[in-house]
């Protein structure tokens, strides 16, 4: 039972690592070429190792190598995630896999943008997260893309306002120092006199 769980854990770990295709010209990964630690992790595959295609052997070796180099504290986290993964219904797992594959195909800057948004959300207080989730649930699925566009537009407007404020003379381009805006005379009013 432990071997099966470990085997499934490694498979899940490989899924997270991604599985780029390897050219057909690449040689098989010889069982003898594996380190002792990798052999220990991949022990359930020892009898069938020669039968695997080179791409699969390479992915399994990469996953075993990552597992071996993972600190013990992180291994516990990975095991917990794998337990949660096993409890998910098959349809949900498939949906997660397809989303992950879609994510991997996105340009690097879009992936980074998604990661930043995820990290921002993770760092929010629980109450704020729940409020956002509730607001999202209240938006009908057909209106969500429209909501996203409005939100992006609002963010861009705020960004533009901040930049306009800087460009209106509040930012000294010569020495990059922040300076107060010069006092402008009020229209249709005589200049103030000191008393």
RAJOMO-V82864 format. One record per backbone hydrogen bond with DSSP energy under -0.5 kcal/mol. CO is the residue of the C=O (numbers start at 1). NH is the residue of the N-H. If there is no record, write none. Layout:
CO,NH  CO,NH
This chain:
1,5  2,6  3,7  4,8  5,9  6,10  7,11  8,12  9,13  10,14  11,15  12,16  13,17  14,18  15,18  23,26  28,30  30,33  30,34  31,34  35,39  36,40  37,41  38,42  40,43  42,45  43,46  45,48  45,49  46,49  48,51  48,52  49,52  53,57  54,58  55,59  56,60  57,61  58,62  59,63  60,64  61,65  62,66  63,67  64,68  65,69  66,70  67,70  71,74  71,75  72,76  73,77  74,78  75,79  76,80  77,81  78,82  79,83  80,84  81,85  82,86  83,87  84,88  85,88  89,93  90,94  91,95  92,96  93,97  94,98  95,99  96,100  97,101  98,102  99,103  100,104  101,105  102,106  103,106  107,111  108,112  109,113  110,114  111,115  112,116  113,117  114,118  115,119  116,120  117,121  118,122  119,123  121,124  125,129  126,130  127,131  128,132  129,133  130,134  131,135  132,136  133,137  134,138  135,139  136,139  138,140  140,143  140,144  141,144  143,147  144,148  145,149  146,150  147,151  148,152  149,153  150,154  151,155  152,156  153,157  154,158  155,159  156,160  157,161  158,162  159,163  160,164  161,165  162,166  163,167  164,168  165,170  166,169  166,171  170,172  170,179  171,173  172,176  172,177  177,172  186,189
